Every structure is written in structure tokens, then in C-alpha cells.
Amino acid sequence: QVQLVESGGGLVQAGGSLRLSCAASGSIDSVAAMGWYRQAPGKQRYLVATVTSDGRTNYADSVKGRFTISRDNAKNTVYLLMNSLEPEDTAVYYCAARARWAGVYNYWGQGTQVTVSS
């Protein structure tokens, strides 16, 4: 099992920045990739950014050039730096992890609210 705890959400004005953190614990060695999803009210949850255990990253088109995902293996923590935030980025952001044996992200954090005011 892997436990994920997010932090760093909050209220920010459009154009501002926030950094989300996700601390992982438990069977860390079983994790192949970690990522951030978000879900806005009335919308489906979708993948924002991912980082694999060997450092490869991937981003949704809507956040490319504005968001950066990174990981600190020594701290078992993944970060999402969000710059140039827009009201459309308002959502609950979830940290997720995918085990090496899993084809989908199968561990989830509790979520952290990000609200961007115009």
C-alpha cells in the first residue's frame, strides 16, 4: 500500500502561482509513476501531469508551459508548480500513484482545493 498526502492548495489571483506537494509513504519501491489529476465542479477528473520513476514527465496540453511536475526521491515527495494560473484551473487537485504491476493509477490522495479568482 501507498499513502499520499497533498498540501499547498489555496486561493490565488489569476496570474499567480502555487506549488502543490504530495508526500508518499508505504511501499514506495512499488511505484512506477506519480501524477496530478484535477476535477472541477460538474466535470470529470483528468490527468494534468505525470512523472515516472526515472524522471520522464508528461503534461496535459492545457497546462504545458505553465505547470511543472518534479519529484524529490530523497523525500518521497512530488511537486506541482503552477504558474500563470487561470480561473479555469480552479479544481480539486489529487495526487496519484501507479504501482509497477498496475495499468492505472491505483493510489490516491484526499485532494486539495485550488481556487483562482479573476
Rosetta silent file (secondary structure, phi, psi, omega in degrees, C-alpha in Angstrom):
SEQUENCE: QVQLVESGGGLVQAGGSLRLSCAASGSIDSVAAMGWYRQAPGKQRYLVATVTSDGRTNYADSVKGRFTISRDNAKNTVYLLMNSLEPEDTAVYYCAARARWAGVYNYWGQGTQVTVSS
SCORE:     score description
SCORE:     0.000 S_00000001
   1 L     0.000  148.593  177.456    0.000    0.000    0.000 S_00000001
   2 E  -126.464  132.604  176.494    0.999    3.582   -0.669 S_00000001
   3 E  -107.939  138.175 -177.885   -0.340    6.567    1.226 S_00000001
   4 E  -126.343  131.780  178.942   -0.414   10.012   -0.385 S_00000001
   5 E  -128.796  118.320 -179.728   -0.926   13.322    1.389 S_00000001
   6 E   -92.055  156.698  172.520   -1.311   16.542   -0.596 S_00000001
   7 E  -156.772  164.531  173.628   -0.728   20.073    0.612 S_00000001
   8 L   106.493   -3.560  178.083   -0.294   23.538   -0.807 S_00000001
   9 L   -71.762  173.626  178.773   -3.701   24.370   -2.254 S_00000001
  10 E   161.995 -164.843 -179.294   -5.435   27.657   -1.644 S_00000001
  11 E  -105.382  131.311 -179.685   -6.841   30.816   -3.143 S_00000001
  12 E  -143.947  151.257  176.498   -4.792   32.823   -5.618 S_00000001
  13 E   -78.566  154.816  176.597   -5.467   35.586   -8.096 S_00000001
  14 L   -55.519  137.172 -176.788   -5.265   34.976  -11.820 S_00000001
  15 L    93.167  -12.037 -178.772   -1.687   35.171  -12.990 S_00000001
  16 L   -83.819 -173.507 -176.456   -0.362   33.976   -9.661 S_00000001
  17 L  -132.939  152.977  172.503    1.450   30.813   -8.656 S_00000001
  18 E  -144.356  151.993  172.493    1.017   27.923   -6.270 S_00000001
  19 E  -123.029  122.529  175.790    3.083   24.856   -5.502 S_00000001
  20 E   -94.206  146.335  176.547    1.373   21.632   -4.530 S_00000001
  21 E  -124.316  148.615  177.199    3.200   18.901   -2.647 S_00000001
  22 E  -137.053  110.798  179.550    2.422   15.221   -2.355 S_00000001
  23 E   -94.450  126.612 -178.606    4.213   13.192    0.294 S_00000001
  24 E  -106.183  144.934  176.212    4.220    9.455   -0.294 S_00000001
  25 E  -145.126  164.915 -179.006    4.725    6.746    2.291 S_00000001
  26 E   101.124 -137.125 -175.444    4.423    2.989    2.459 S_00000001
  27 L   -82.539   66.837 -174.560    5.537    0.704   -0.352 S_00000001
  28 H   -61.774  -36.483 -177.352    7.348    3.432   -2.309 S_00000001
  29 H   -62.748  -17.865 -179.279    9.511    0.969   -4.213 S_00000001
  30 H   -84.455   -5.975 -173.902    6.389   -0.409   -5.878 S_00000001
  31 E   -86.449  127.144  178.397    5.554    2.931   -7.506 S_00000001
  32 E   -95.247  -30.454 -177.648    6.273    3.305  -11.215 S_00000001
  33 E  -156.774  155.214  174.327    4.841    6.769  -11.732 S_00000001
  34 E  -131.394  155.954 -177.492    3.128    9.580   -9.906 S_00000001
  35 E  -157.096  173.826  176.078    0.848   12.250  -11.189 S_00000001
  36 E  -121.450  129.311  172.327   -1.589   15.013  -10.516 S_00000001
  37 E  -111.394  162.571  171.789   -5.220   14.918  -11.545 S_00000001
  38 E  -141.851  152.916  179.047   -7.792   17.638  -11.155 S_00000001
  39 E  -139.525  116.872  176.534  -11.562   17.746  -11.028 S_00000001
  40 L   -89.833  159.074 -179.586  -13.620   20.877  -11.430 S_00000001
  41 L   -56.108  129.313  177.935  -17.254   21.041  -10.272 S_00000001
  42 L    76.491    6.372 -178.017  -19.514   19.143  -12.655 S_00000001
  43 L  -123.316  162.971  178.545  -16.595   17.844  -14.712 S_00000001
  44 L   -76.861  155.750  174.738  -14.687   14.615  -14.941 S_00000001
  45 L   -75.743  135.962  177.591  -11.352   14.109  -13.268 S_00000001
  46 E  -141.279  159.048 -174.123   -8.483   14.251  -15.713 S_00000001
  47 E   -76.633  130.490 -178.655   -4.748   13.896  -15.714 S_00000001
  48 E   -99.919  -47.827 -177.147   -2.741   17.093  -15.503 S_00000001
  49 E  -158.278  150.329  178.220    0.859   15.913  -15.251 S_00000001
  50 E  -136.419  155.239  172.655    2.859   12.766  -14.611 S_00000001
  51 E  -141.117  131.187 -179.598    6.409   11.848  -13.703 S_00000001
  52 E   -87.184  172.732 -178.724    7.863    8.353  -13.896 S_00000001
  53 L   -64.892  -23.050  177.454   10.341    6.791  -11.514 S_00000001
  54 L   -99.578   13.079  169.400   13.134    7.583  -13.995 S_00000001
  55 L    92.677    3.321  178.096   12.076   11.216  -14.296 S_00000001
  56 L   -74.634  138.243 -177.320   10.134   11.322  -17.549 S_00000001
  57 E  -118.992  157.929  176.858    7.328   13.878  -17.492 S_00000001
  58 E  -149.414  146.983 -175.425    4.140   14.411  -19.412 S_00000001
  59 E  -135.286  149.688  169.239    1.572   17.217  -19.336 S_00000001
  60 L   -68.416  147.018 -178.375   -1.943   17.928  -20.452 S_00000001
  61 H   -56.999  -33.869 -175.296   -2.000   20.438  -23.309 S_00000001
  62 H   -68.331  -15.903 -177.807   -3.939   22.907  -21.184 S_00000001
  63 H  -119.143   -2.845 -179.699   -1.079   23.279  -18.687 S_00000001
  64 L   -58.503  134.594 -179.762    2.016   22.889  -20.864 S_00000001
  65 L    85.606  -11.792  179.519    4.399   25.759  -20.353 S_00000001
  66 L  -115.561  -35.166 -177.556    2.677   26.833  -17.135 S_00000001
  67 E  -107.329  147.342  176.133    2.882   23.811  -14.822 S_00000001
  68 E  -134.436  125.718  175.756    5.964   21.824  -13.847 S_00000001
  69 E  -101.095  140.699  179.465    5.938   18.462  -12.126 S_00000001
  70 E  -149.510  165.980  179.387    9.005   17.306  -10.239 S_00000001
  71 E  -139.569  146.811  175.312    9.991   14.762   -7.641 S_00000001
  72 E  -116.493   99.928 -175.047   12.396   14.584   -4.747 S_00000001
  73 L   -65.404  -30.849  179.564   13.180   10.913   -4.299 S_00000001
  74 L   -65.170  -31.079 -178.889   15.025   11.509   -1.052 S_00000001
  75 L  -101.605   -0.621 -176.192   11.862   12.997    0.446 S_00000001
  76 L    52.021   45.081 -175.132    9.416   10.716   -1.400 S_00000001
  77 E  -130.590  139.121  174.818    7.622   13.858   -2.495 S_00000001
  78 E  -114.824  141.580 -177.863    6.202   15.025   -5.798 S_00000001
  79 E  -119.387  153.608  170.431    5.555   18.683   -6.537 S_00000001
  80 E  -131.598  107.203  176.859    3.383   20.556   -8.978 S_00000001
  81 E   -90.259  122.122 -176.202    4.480   24.124   -9.571 S_00000001
  82 E  -116.444  114.086  178.530    1.654   26.063  -11.162 S_00000001
  83 L  -110.578  164.652  177.402    2.419   29.418  -12.759 S_00000001
  84 L    48.833   48.357 -175.804    0.245   31.855  -14.687 S_00000001
  85 L   -65.453  145.820 -178.548   -2.832   30.413  -13.068 S_00000001
  86 L  -122.758  155.130  177.484   -6.186   30.998  -14.735 S_00000001
  87 H   -53.744  -30.604  179.893   -9.716   30.777  -13.316 S_00000001
  88 H   -68.259  -12.322  176.856  -10.144   27.656  -15.455 S_00000001
  89 H   -82.521   -6.619  179.351   -7.510   25.959  -13.306 S_00000001
  90 L   -60.889  124.522 -176.691   -9.880   26.055  -10.339 S_00000001
  91 E  -177.285  170.685  165.485  -10.423   22.458   -9.204 S_00000001
  92 E   -88.398  126.978 -178.480   -9.669   19.899   -6.567 S_00000001
  93 E  -102.208  129.868 -178.096   -6.201   18.546   -7.309 S_00000001
  94 E  -116.349  135.137  170.420   -5.453   14.939   -6.494 S_00000001
  95 E   -86.739  141.948 -179.284   -2.103   13.255   -6.205 S_00000001
  96 E  -140.637  153.721  177.327   -1.991    9.729   -7.604 S_00000001
  97 E  -133.083  146.318  178.531    0.482    6.894   -7.842 S_00000001
  98 E  -117.743  122.933  178.168    0.651    3.900  -10.154 S_00000001
  99 E   -71.067  156.884 -178.460    2.149    0.671   -8.946 S_00000001
 100 L   -61.072  -27.725 -177.655    4.529   -1.206  -11.234 S_00000001
 101 L   -91.915   -2.634 -174.348    2.013   -4.001  -11.582 S_00000001
 102 L  -104.442  148.333  177.129   -0.932   -1.715  -12.303 S_00000001
 103 L   -94.224   -8.411  179.604   -2.105   -0.319  -15.617 S_00000001
 104 L  -132.358  166.315  174.624   -3.889    2.610  -13.998 S_00000001
 105 L   -71.336  120.797 -170.192   -3.253    4.991  -11.158 S_00000001
 106 L  -119.691    0.432  173.226   -4.399    2.991   -8.176 S_00000001
 107 E  -123.700  139.132 -174.549   -3.403    5.066   -5.150 S_00000001
 108 E  -135.251  146.472  169.807   -4.976    8.420   -4.413 S_00000001
 109 L   -85.896 -178.125 -175.628   -4.606   11.303   -2.029 S_00000001
 110 L   -84.690  -14.155  179.631   -7.507   13.107   -0.423 S_00000001
 111 L    95.582  150.601  176.411   -7.294   16.124   -2.726 S_00000001
 112 E  -138.191  135.360 -175.341   -6.508   19.782   -2.192 S_00000001
 113 E   -81.048  132.106  171.909   -8.605   22.703   -3.385 S_00000001
 114 E  -120.535  123.049  179.589   -7.121   25.270   -5.753 S_00000001
 115 E  -123.760  124.910 -179.692   -9.211   28.345   -6.440 S_00000001
 116 E  -113.632  117.858 -179.261   -8.122   31.004   -8.918 S_00000001
 117 E   -92.409  148.338 -178.267  -10.000   34.265   -8.790 S_00000001
 118 L   -90.918    0.000    0.000  -10.320   36.577  -11.793 S_00000001
